Amino acid sequence: MDKTLYWLWLSLGLGTANPVAGQLVKRQLDPSELFEMDVRGLLQLELFNPQQCRVLKSTPLDRAEKILDHCRQKGYHLITPQDADYPKQLLSLPDLPLVLYAQGQRSLLKELDNLPVITVVGTRDSSDYGRYVAESMSYDLANAGFIVVSGLAVGIDAFAHYGAIRAGKKTVAVLSCGPDVPYPSQTQKLREHILSGNGLILSELEPSVKPSKGYFRTRNRLLAGISEGVLVVEAPEHSGALITANCALEQGKDVFAVPSDIYDLRARGTLQLLRDGAILAANIMDIISPYLSRYQNYLHVGKQQMSYPVVQKRKRLPPRRPAVWEKKPPQKQEEPPLAIHPSVDNGENLMDWFDNHSAYTRFQPGMVLGKDWKEEKEQILQQVFQDLRDNSSKPCTEIKQRQQQAAQSGLSDIEQRKSVPKEQASPAQPPLQPQASFDPVPKEEHQRVLSVLTEQPQSLEQIAQACHMSVGQVTSILFELGVPDTVKMYPGQFFSL
């Protein structure tokens, strides 16, 4: 009986990626003899655990016969480690596949042992840049003499196969499902192109097995194991392409990575590979160079020019963001001057005069006013509020006239007083009293505020609450009554009679 049947039975009993498979091949055990052994005999080999022995003995041979008949009807080739065209690269794997289901040009398996093989992988959610690089590099590598291998997935894998097909060369696809399953559906036409172009499709899963998460990982070890090196074109941080790259590193294979946009999340994985020591693949010569001495009779190295059309119109990069040291500090906006009284609107801007007066042009924040300055400030405040009571622009005009006279003399009022000797200096003028034109009869609101005020200082909020008024109204009335003549003002907005 054909031993292929027993290899198929053994693969069904042990499953995929079983580390026992490598020991079986290394010790050259005959699967037909294993089929005839009982559980005790299998345990004596010291290869299988009791659970594996029970599973092997419970796996019927009829199941293997049905699969073998199905493969013959479909035209699938079953390759086992005893066959001469079994890839030698896979024999070094500890968990090698006991059966490979091949569809297409079987003779290509022998070429895998003689020609340089490169695996091209990447993300399914690829960018225009990633697809462009995968297709063009695969095209040039195939023309140079490489056999391009990939996983027949959408994205980078598909464009790697397309590049080899466009070059008129052969390519190999390794599936994560059985050969009967049309997965992925978007690459079915690509599968037909591979088979019609003397390409090859491989799988270690029985024909009807559908893809699952675990099968992708087992497929990735074959992608790395069948080739000389792995080229990662574009991959995010968590990607199956990185698993393939890690498998290649464990197997002692070369790992190449294509640089990409550092701000593109789809290229974080390739940038991580470059940071960890992967070979930079900026052009195909970076990939060809490590294999020139080994495959000098097969690689066609001359002027490796880019035979694909050069993109003339590329997307413009966004404007460069300024660095931290290039950013100008935000300019402080000048605060608008505070209004002295909301009822003043006579065409005269009192704050312009108030800010330009000699007592304030020299005053800076943080300075302490002297006695002369404080006296003049009180006089100015009294005069301003007196002008507001009269509701006349005449005092403002007189103030401006005094200001102009002081400006013409070149000295402010305080400077003139400082320039006079102390024995000649005139005594300080008393504070200005309210003019007789002020209405002596207080209004109703004024009377209410006066009735609340006492000789004991009260806060502005207490006075407003007692008068049933707002703080703004009470403040206006207090200054109309006279501060600091009739009403005394204390720090912290406290007032008394």
C-alpha positions as CSV (number, residue, x, y, z in Angstrom):
1,M,0.0,0.0,0.0
2,D,1.2,3.6,-0.8
3,K,3.0,5.1,2.2
4,T,1.5,8.4,1.4
5,L,-1.7,7.2,2.9
6,Y,0.0,6.5,6.2
7,W,1.7,9.9,6.2
8,L,-1.7,11.4,5.7
9,W,-3.1,9.4,8.6
10,L,-0.2,10.4,10.8
11,S,-0.7,14.1,10.0
12,L,-4.4,13.9,10.8
13,G,-3.6,12.3,14.2
14,L,-0.9,14.7,15.2
15,G,-2.4,17.9,13.7
16,T,-0.5,20.9,12.3
17,A,2.8,22.3,13.7
18,N,3.4,19.4,16.1
19,P,7.0,19.4,17.4
20,V,6.9,15.5,17.4
21,A,6.9,15.6,13.6
22,G,10.6,16.7,13.3
23,Q,11.7,13.9,15.6
24,L,9.8,11.3,13.5
25,V,11.5,12.4,10.3
26,K,14.9,12.7,12.1
27,R,14.6,9.1,13.4
28,Q,13.3,7.9,10.0
29,L,10.3,6.1,11.4
30,D,8.0,4.4,9.1
31,P,4.4,5.7,9.5
32,S,2.9,2.4,8.4
33,E,4.7,0.7,11.2
34,L,3.4,3.3,13.6
35,F,-0.1,2.5,12.4
36,E,0.4,-1.2,13.3
37,M,1.6,-0.5,16.8
38,D,-0.6,-0.5,19.8
39,V,-0.7,2.2,22.6
40,R,2.1,0.4,24.6
41,G,4.4,0.2,21.5
42,L,3.9,3.9,20.8
43,L,4.7,4.8,24.4
44,Q,7.9,2.8,24.2
45,L,9.1,5.0,21.4
46,E,9.3,7.9,24.0
47,L,7.9,10.3,21.4
48,F,4.2,10.5,22.1
49,N,2.4,11.3,25.3
50,P,-0.5,9.1,26.3
51,Q,-3.0,11.6,24.9
52,Q,-1.3,11.6,21.5
53,C,-1.2,7.8,21.5
54,R,-5.0,7.6,22.1
55,V,-5.7,10.1,19.4
56,L,-3.5,8.2,16.9
57,K,-5.2,4.9,17.6
58,S,-8.7,6.5,17.4
59,T,-7.9,8.1,14.0
60,P,-9.4,5.8,11.3
61,L,-7.5,5.0,8.2
62,D,-10.7,5.4,6.2
63,R,-10.6,9.2,6.7
64,A,-7.2,9.3,5.2
65,E,-8.3,7.2,2.2
66,K,-11.3,9.6,1.5
67,I,-9.0,12.6,1.6
68,L,-6.5,10.9,-0.7
69,D,-9.3,10.0,-3.2
70,H,-10.6,13.6,-3.1
71,C,-7.1,15.0,-3.8
72,R,-6.7,12.7,-6.8
73,Q,-10.0,13.9,-8.2
74,K,-9.1,17.5,-7.7
75,G,-5.6,17.1,-9.1
76,Y,-3.9,18.0,-5.8
77,H,-0.4,16.7,-5.2
78,L,0.4,15.2,-1.7
79,I,4.1,15.8,-0.8
80,T,5.5,14.0,2.2
81,P,9.0,14.1,3.7
82,Q,9.9,10.8,2.0
83,D,9.4,12.5,-1.5
84,A,12.4,13.9,-3.3
85,D,10.7,17.2,-4.1
86,Y,9.8,17.9,-0.5
87,P,11.4,21.4,0.2
88,K,14.7,20.9,2.0
89,Q,14.3,24.2,3.8
90,L,11.2,22.8,5.6
91,L,13.1,19.7,6.8
92,S,15.0,21.8,9.3
93,L,11.8,22.8,11.1
94,P,11.1,21.0,14.4
95,D,7.4,21.2,13.6
96,L,7.6,20.5,9.9
97,P,4.4,19.6,8.0
98,L,4.0,15.8,7.5
99,V,1.9,16.4,4.3
100,L,1.8,19.3,1.9
101,Y,-1.1,19.8,-0.4
102,A,0.2,21.3,-3.7
103,Q,-1.8,22.7,-6.6
104,G,-0.2,23.8,-9.8
105,Q,3.3,23.2,-11.1
106,R,4.9,20.5,-8.8
107,S,8.2,20.8,-10.5
108,L,8.6,24.2,-9.0
109,L,9.3,22.5,-5.6
110,K,12.6,21.2,-6.9
111,E,13.6,24.7,-8.0
112,L,13.0,26.0,-4.4
113,D,16.2,24.1,-3.4
114,N,18.4,25.5,-6.1
115,L,17.1,29.1,-6.6
116,P,17.0,32.0,-4.1
117,V,13.6,32.3,-2.5
118,I,12.3,35.5,-0.9
119,T,9.1,35.8,1.0
120,V,7.3,39.2,0.8
121,V,4.7,39.9,3.4
122,G,2.8,42.9,4.8
123,T,-0.5,44.3,6.1
124,R,-3.8,43.7,4.5
125,D,-4.8,47.4,5.2
126,S,-2.0,48.6,3.0
127,S,-1.4,52.2,1.7
128,D,-0.8,53.2,-1.9
129,Y,2.9,53.5,-1.1
130,G,3.0,50.0,0.4
131,R,1.2,48.4,-2.6
132,Y,3.4,50.3,-5.0
133,V,6.6,49.1,-3.3
134,A,5.5,45.5,-2.9
135,E,4.6,45.2,-6.6
136,S,7.6,47.0,-8.0
137,M,10.2,45.2,-5.7
138,S,8.7,41.8,-6.4
139,Y,8.8,42.5,-10.1
140,D,12.5,43.4,-10.0
141,L,13.4,40.6,-7.6
142,A,11.7,38.1,-9.9
143,N,13.6,39.5,-12.9
144,A,16.8,39.2,-10.9
145,G,16.3,35.5,-10.4
146,F,14.3,35.2,-7.1
147,I,11.3,33.1,-6.6
148,V,8.7,35.3,-4.8
149,V,6.6,33.6,-2.1
150,S,3.7,35.2,-0.2
151,G,0.4,34.3,1.5
152,L,-2.2,35.2,-1.2
153,A,-3.9,37.6,1.2
154,V,-5.3,41.0,0.2
155,G,-3.0,43.9,0.4
156,I,0.8,43.5,0.3
157,D,0.7,39.7,-0.3
158,A,-1.5,40.1,-3.4
159,F,0.7,42.8,-4.9
160,A,3.8,40.8,-4.4
161,H,2.3,37.9,-6.4
162,Y,1.2,40.4,-9.1
163,G,4.7,41.8,-9.4
164,A,6.1,38.3,-10.1
165,I,3.4,37.5,-12.6
166,R,3.9,40.8,-14.4
167,A,7.6,39.9,-14.8
168,G,6.5,36.6,-16.3
169,K,8.1,34.6,-13.5
170,K,6.9,31.9,-11.2
171,T,5.5,32.5,-7.7
172,V,4.4,30.4,-4.7
173,A,1.4,31.0,-2.5
174,V,1.1,29.4,1.0
175,L,-2.5,29.2,2.2
176,S,-3.9,29.4,5.7
177,C,-6.8,27.2,4.7
178,G,-7.4,24.1,2.6
179,P,-7.0,24.3,-1.2
180,D,-10.8,23.8,-1.6
181,V,-11.7,26.9,0.3
182,P,-11.9,30.1,-1.8
183,Y,-10.3,32.4,0.8
184,P,-9.9,35.2,0.5
185,S,-12.6,35.8,-2.1
186,Q,-10.9,39.0,-3.4
187,T,-7.9,37.0,-4.6
188,Q,-9.6,34.2,-6.5
189,K,-8.6,35.7,-9.9
190,L,-5.1,36.1,-8.6
191,R,-5.1,32.4,-7.7
192,E,-6.1,31.5,-11.3
193,H,-3.3,33.7,-12.6
194,I,-0.8,31.8,-10.4
195,L,-2.0,28.4,-11.6
196,S,-2.1,29.4,-15.2
197,G,1.4,30.9,-15.1
198,N,3.1,27.7,-13.8
199,G,2.9,28.9,-10.3
200,L,2.3,26.8,-7.2
201,I,-0.1,26.9,-4.2
202,L,0.8,25.1,-1.0
203,S,-1.1,24.2,2.2
204,E,-0.6,21.8,5.0
205,L,-4.3,21.7,5.9
206,E,-6.7,19.1,4.4
207,P,-8.7,20.4,1.5
208,S,-12.0,21.4,3.3
209,V,-10.5,23.1,6.4
210,K,-11.6,26.8,6.7
211,P,-9.2,29.5,7.9
212,S,-8.9,30.3,11.6
213,K,-6.7,32.5,13.8
214,G,-4.5,29.6,14.8
215,Y,-3.9,28.5,11.2
216,F,-2.5,31.9,10.2
217,R,0.3,31.5,12.8
218,T,1.1,28.0,11.5
219,R,1.1,29.2,7.9
220,N,3.5,32.1,8.8
221,R,6.2,29.6,10.0
222,L,6.1,28.0,6.5
223,L,6.4,31.3,4.8
224,A,9.6,31.9,6.7
225,G,10.8,28.4,6.5
226,I,10.5,27.9,2.7
227,S,12.6,31.0,1.8
228,E,16.1,32.4,2.3
229,G,14.8,35.6,3.8
230,V,11.6,37.6,4.6
231,L,10.9,41.1,3.2
232,V,8.4,43.1,5.3
233,V,7.1,45.9,3.2
234,E,4.5,47.5,5.5
235,A,3.2,46.3,8.8
236,P,1.6,47.8,11.9
237,E,2.7,47.1,15.5
238,H,0.4,44.0,15.8
239,S,0.6,42.2,12.5
240,G,0.9,38.7,11.1
241,A,3.8,39.9,9.0
242,L,5.8,40.5,12.2
243,I,5.1,36.9,13.3
244,T,6.6,35.8,10.0
245,A,9.6,38.0,10.6
246,N,10.0,36.5,14.1
247,C,9.8,33.0,12.7
248,A,12.5,33.9,10.2
249,L,14.7,35.2,13.0
250,E,14.2,32.0,15.0
251,Q,15.1,29.9,12.0
252,G,18.2,32.0,11.3
253,K,16.9,33.7,8.2
254,D,17.4,37.2,7.0
255,V,14.8,39.9,7.7
256,F,14.5,42.9,5.5
257,A,12.3,45.9,6.1
258,V,11.2,48.8,3.9
259,P,11.3,52.3,5.4
260,S,8.1,54.2,5.4
261,D,6.3,57.3,6.9
262,I,7.1,57.5,10.6
263,Y,3.7,59.0,11.2
264,D,1.8,56.2,9.4
265,L,0.4,53.6,11.9
266,R,0.5,51.0,9.1
267,A,4.3,51.2,9.1
268,R,5.1,51.1,12.9
269,G,6.0,47.4,12.7
270,T,8.5,47.9,9.9
271,L,10.1,50.8,11.7
272,Q,10.3,48.6,14.8
273,L,12.1,45.9,12.8
274,L,14.6,48.5,11.5
275,R,15.2,49.7,15.0
276,D,15.8,46.1,16.2
277,G,18.4,45.4,13.5
278,A,16.5,44.3,10.4
279,I,18.3,45.0,7.0
280,L,17.2,48.2,5.4
281,A,15.6,47.5,2.0
282,A,15.7,50.8,0.2
283,N,16.2,49.1,-3.2
284,I,16.5,45.5,-4.4
285,M,20.3,45.6,-4.3
286,D,20.0,45.7,-0.5
287,I,18.2,42.4,-0.8
288,I,20.3,40.8,-3.5
289,S,23.7,41.6,-1.9
290,P,23.6,39.0,0.9
291,Y,23.0,36.2,-1.7
292,L,25.4,37.1,-4.5
293,S,28.2,34.8,-3.5
294,R,25.9,31.8,-2.9
295,Y,23.8,32.2,-6.0
296,Q,26.1,33.9,-8.4
297,N,25.2,31.6,-11.2
298,Y,21.5,32.3,-10.9
299,L,21.2,35.9,-10.0
300,H,21.2,38.4,-12.9
301,V,22.9,41.4,-11.5
302,G,23.6,44.3,-13.8
303,K,22.1,47.7,-13.6
304,Q,19.0,47.0,-11.7
305,Q,16.9,49.9,-12.9
306,M,13.3,50.4,-11.9
307,S,11.4,49.1,-14.9
308,Y,8.0,50.1,-13.5
309,P,6.7,53.6,-14.3
310,V,7.9,56.4,-12.1
311,V,5.2,58.3,-10.3
312,Q,5.2,61.8,-11.5
313,K,2.5,63.3,-9.3
314,R,3.0,62.4,-5.7
315,K,0.9,63.6,-2.8
316,R,2.2,66.8,-1.3
317,L,3.4,66.4,2.2
318,P,1.6,68.5,4.9
319,P,3.3,71.7,5.9
320,R,6.1,71.2,8.4
321,R,5.1,71.8,12.0
322,P,7.3,74.3,13.8
323,A,9.7,73.0,16.4
324,V,9.4,73.9,20.0
325,W,12.2,76.4,19.8
326,E,10.7,78.0,16.7
327,K,7.3,78.8,18.3
328,K,6.9,82.4,19.3
329,P,5.6,83.0,22.8
330,P,2.0,84.2,22.8
331,Q,1.8,88.0,22.9
332,K,0.0,89.4,25.9
333,Q,-3.0,91.3,24.9
334,E,-3.4,94.7,26.5
335,E,-6.4,94.8,28.8
336,P,-8.9,97.6,28.0
337,P,-9.0,100.5,30.4
338,L,-11.6,100.2,33.2
339,A,-14.5,102.5,33.1
340,I,-14.6,105.0,36.0
341,H,-18.4,105.3,35.9
342,P,-20.9,103.7,33.6
343,S,-23.0,107.0,33.3
344,V,-20.1,109.0,31.8
345,D,-20.4,109.4,28.1
346,N,-19.8,113.0,27.2
347,G,-17.4,112.5,24.4
348,E,-14.4,112.9,26.7
349,N,-12.3,109.8,27.5
350,L,-11.4,110.4,31.1
351,M,-9.2,107.3,31.2
352,D,-6.9,108.8,28.6
353,W,-6.3,111.8,30.9
354,F,-6.2,109.6,34.0
355,D,-3.5,107.3,32.5
356,N,-1.4,110.2,31.3
357,H,-1.4,112.3,34.4
358,S,1.9,112.9,36.0
359,A,1.0,110.9,39.2
360,Y,0.5,107.8,37.1
361,T,2.9,108.0,34.2
362,R,5.7,107.2,36.6
363,F,3.8,104.6,38.6
364,Q,4.7,101.0,37.7
365,P,3.1,97.8,39.2
366,G,4.9,96.8,42.4
367,M,6.0,100.3,43.4
368,V,4.9,101.9,46.7
369,L,3.4,105.4,46.5
370,G,5.0,108.1,48.6
371,K,3.1,110.6,50.7
372,D,3.0,113.3,48.0
373,W,1.8,110.8,45.5
374,K,-1.0,109.5,47.8
375,E,-2.2,113.1,48.4
376,E,-2.3,113.9,44.8
377,K,-4.1,110.6,44.0
378,E,-6.8,111.5,46.6
379,Q,-7.2,115.0,45.1
380,I,-7.5,113.5,41.6
381,L,-10.2,111.0,42.7
382,Q,-12.2,113.7,44.5
383,Q,-12.0,116.0,41.5
384,V,-13.1,113.2,39.1
385,F,-16.1,112.2,41.1
386,Q,-17.0,115.8,41.7
387,D,-17.0,116.3,37.9
388,L,-19.3,113.2,37.6
389,R,-21.8,114.7,40.0
390,D,-21.9,118.0,38.1
391,N,-22.4,116.0,34.8
392,S,-20.4,118.7,33.0
393,S,-17.5,118.6,30.7
394,K,-16.1,121.8,32.1
395,P,-14.0,120.2,34.9
396,C,-12.6,117.8,32.3
397,T,-11.6,120.7,30.1
398,E,-10.0,122.5,33.0
399,I,-8.1,119.4,34.0
400,K,-6.8,119.0,30.4
401,Q,-5.8,122.7,30.4
402,R,-3.7,122.2,33.6
403,Q,-2.2,119.1,32.1
404,Q,-1.2,121.0,28.9
405,Q,0.3,123.8,31.0
406,A,2.3,121.2,32.9
407,A,3.5,119.6,29.7
408,Q,4.5,123.0,28.2
409,S,6.5,123.8,31.3
410,G,8.3,120.4,31.0
411,L,7.7,119.5,34.6
412,S,4.7,117.8,36.3
413,D,3.1,119.2,39.3
414,I,5.0,116.9,41.7
415,E,8.3,117.7,39.9
416,Q,7.7,121.4,40.4
417,R,7.0,120.9,44.1
418,K,10.1,118.7,44.5
419,S,12.2,121.4,42.8
420,V,11.2,124.1,45.4
421,P,13.2,124.1,48.7
422,K,11.4,122.9,51.7
423,E,11.4,126.3,53.4
424,Q,9.8,127.9,50.3
425,A,7.4,125.1,49.6
426,S,3.8,126.0,50.0
427,P,1.7,124.0,52.4
428,A,-0.2,121.1,51.0
429,Q,-3.6,122.1,49.6
430,P,-6.5,120.7,51.6
431,P,-8.7,118.2,49.8
432,L,-11.3,119.7,47.5
433,Q,-14.7,119.9,49.0
434,P,-17.9,119.2,47.2
435,Q,-19.3,122.1,45.2
436,A,-22.4,123.9,46.4
437,S,-24.2,122.9,43.3
438,F,-24.5,119.4,44.7
439,D,-28.0,118.6,45.7
440,P,-28.0,118.5,49.6
441,V,-31.3,116.5,49.7
442,P,-30.3,112.8,49.3
443,K,-32.3,110.6,47.0
444,E,-34.3,107.6,48.2
445,E,-31.5,105.1,47.4
446,H,-29.0,107.4,49.1
447,Q,-31.1,107.7,52.2
448,R,-31.4,103.9,52.3
449,V,-27.6,103.4,52.1
450,L,-27.0,106.2,54.7
451,S,-29.5,104.5,57.1
452,V,-27.5,101.2,56.9
453,L,-24.0,102.8,57.3
454,T,-22.7,103.1,60.9
455,E,-19.4,104.1,62.4
456,Q,-18.3,100.5,62.4
457,P,-16.9,99.3,59.1
458,Q,-19.1,97.0,57.1
459,S,-18.3,95.0,54.0
460,L,-19.8,95.9,50.6
461,E,-21.8,92.7,50.5
462,Q,-23.3,93.3,53.9
463,I,-24.4,96.8,52.9
464,A,-25.9,95.6,49.6
465,Q,-27.8,92.8,51.3
466,A,-29.2,95.2,54.0
467,C,-30.3,97.7,51.3
468,H,-31.7,95.0,49.0
469,M,-29.5,96.3,46.1
470,S,-26.8,94.9,43.9
471,V,-23.1,95.5,44.8
472,G,-22.7,97.7,41.8
473,Q,-25.6,99.9,42.8
474,V,-24.3,100.3,46.3
475,T,-20.8,101.1,45.1
476,S,-22.0,103.8,42.8
477,I,-24.1,105.4,45.6
478,L,-21.3,105.3,48.1
479,F,-19.0,107.2,45.8
480,E,-21.8,109.6,45.0
481,L,-22.3,110.3,48.7
482,G,-18.6,111.1,48.9
483,V,-15.5,108.9,49.4
484,P,-13.5,109.7,51.6
485,D,-15.5,112.8,52.8
486,T,-18.9,111.5,53.9
487,V,-18.1,107.8,53.7
488,K,-14.8,106.3,54.8
489,M,-13.3,103.5,52.8
490,Y,-11.1,100.8,54.3
491,P,-9.0,98.1,52.7
492,G,-10.9,95.0,51.6
493,Q,-14.0,97.1,50.4
494,F,-15.2,98.0,53.9
495,F,-17.1,101.3,54.4
496,S,-18.4,103.3,57.4
497,L,-19.7,106.9,58.2
